[in-house]
Amino acid sequence: MNYFVVSICFLLWCVVQNNFVINEKIIPISPANRSKLKKMIDRDEDFKINIHAPVEDTQEVLESLDSLMRVEEIQRKVDEEECMGDKQRLLKVHKKRIQ
């Protein structure tokens, strides 16, 4: 029989029997890969994450938008008043230059 087929059969038998001996002499792999393989075989999961879609009430969204619009409207009025004040100041300066 082919050595590859025998090794695959042995590996599958070890996985099925759940007595997989991980030894560097038998299977030369690094410690990190060894721990990953052991976790994969044991099906040991460190943590689980439950992901779900965010739930937002339509009324809350509308209230948030309204408050945002009020803030933006106030900011627009302040900017407009500041611009008008600058225009008035420039107009006074030009009037003084003309006189």
C-alpha positions as CSV (number, residue, x, y, z in Angstrom):
1,M,0.0,0.0,0.0
2,N,1.0,3.5,-0.5
3,Y,2.6,5.3,2.5
4,F,0.4,8.4,1.9
5,V,-2.8,6.3,2.0
6,V,-1.7,4.6,5.2
7,S,-0.9,7.8,6.9
8,I,-4.2,9.4,6.0
9,C,-6.0,6.3,7.3
10,F,-4.1,6.5,10.5
11,L,-4.9,10.2,10.9
12,L,-8.6,9.6,10.3
13,W,-8.6,6.7,12.8
14,C,-7.0,9.0,15.4
15,V,-9.5,11.7,14.8
16,V,-12.4,9.4,15.0
17,Q,-11.1,7.7,18.2
18,N,-10.3,11.2,19.6
19,N,-7.0,9.9,21.0
20,F,-4.9,12.0,18.7
21,V,-1.4,12.0,20.3
22,I,0.4,15.1,19.3
23,N,4.0,14.5,19.8
24,E,6.8,16.2,18.0
25,K,8.5,12.9,17.4
26,I,5.5,11.5,15.6
27,I,4.3,14.7,13.9
28,P,6.9,17.5,13.7
29,I,4.8,20.7,13.9
30,S,5.3,24.0,15.8
31,P,3.7,24.5,19.2
32,A,1.3,27.2,17.8
33,N,0.1,24.9,15.1
34,R,-0.1,22.1,17.6
35,S,-2.4,24.1,19.8
36,K,-4.6,25.1,16.8
37,L,-4.9,21.5,15.8
38,K,-5.8,20.4,19.3
39,K,-8.5,23.1,19.5
40,M,-9.8,22.1,16.1
41,I,-10.0,18.5,17.2
42,D,-11.5,19.2,20.6
43,R,-14.0,21.7,19.2
44,D,-13.0,23.9,22.1
45,E,-14.1,27.5,21.4
46,D,-12.7,30.4,23.4
47,F,-15.7,32.7,22.9
48,K,-18.8,33.2,20.8
49,I,-20.1,36.4,19.4
50,N,-23.8,36.9,18.8
51,I,-24.4,39.5,16.1
52,H,-27.8,41.0,15.5
53,A,-29.0,44.0,13.6
54,P,-29.4,47.2,15.5
55,V,-33.0,48.1,16.5
56,E,-34.1,51.7,16.2
57,D,-37.5,53.1,16.8
58,T,-38.8,55.3,14.0
59,Q,-40.0,57.9,16.5
60,E,-36.6,58.2,18.1
61,V,-34.9,58.7,14.7
62,L,-37.4,61.4,13.8
63,E,-36.8,63.2,17.1
64,S,-33.1,63.0,16.7
65,L,-33.4,64.4,13.2
66,D,-35.6,67.2,14.4
67,S,-33.2,68.2,17.2
68,L,-30.3,68.1,14.7
69,M,-32.2,70.3,12.4
70,R,-32.9,72.8,15.2
71,V,-29.2,72.9,16.1
72,E,-28.2,73.4,12.4
73,E,-30.8,76.2,12.0
74,I,-29.5,78.0,15.1
75,Q,-25.9,77.7,13.8
76,R,-27.1,79.0,10.4
77,K,-28.7,82.0,12.0
78,V,-25.6,82.7,14.1
79,D,-23.4,82.5,10.9
80,E,-25.8,84.8,9.1
81,E,-25.8,87.4,11.8
82,E,-22.0,87.3,12.0
83,C,-21.8,87.8,8.2
84,M,-24.2,90.7,8.4
85,G,-22.2,92.3,11.2
86,D,-19.0,91.9,9.1
87,K,-20.8,93.6,6.1
88,Q,-22.0,96.5,8.3
89,R,-18.5,97.0,9.7
90,L,-17.0,97.0,6.2
91,L,-19.7,99.4,5.0
92,K,-18.8,101.8,7.9
93,V,-15.1,101.6,7.0
94,H,-15.8,102.4,3.4
95,K,-18.1,105.3,4.3
96,K,-15.4,106.8,6.5
97,R,-12.8,106.5,3.7
98,I,-15.2,108.3,1.3
99,Q,-15.8,111.2,3.7
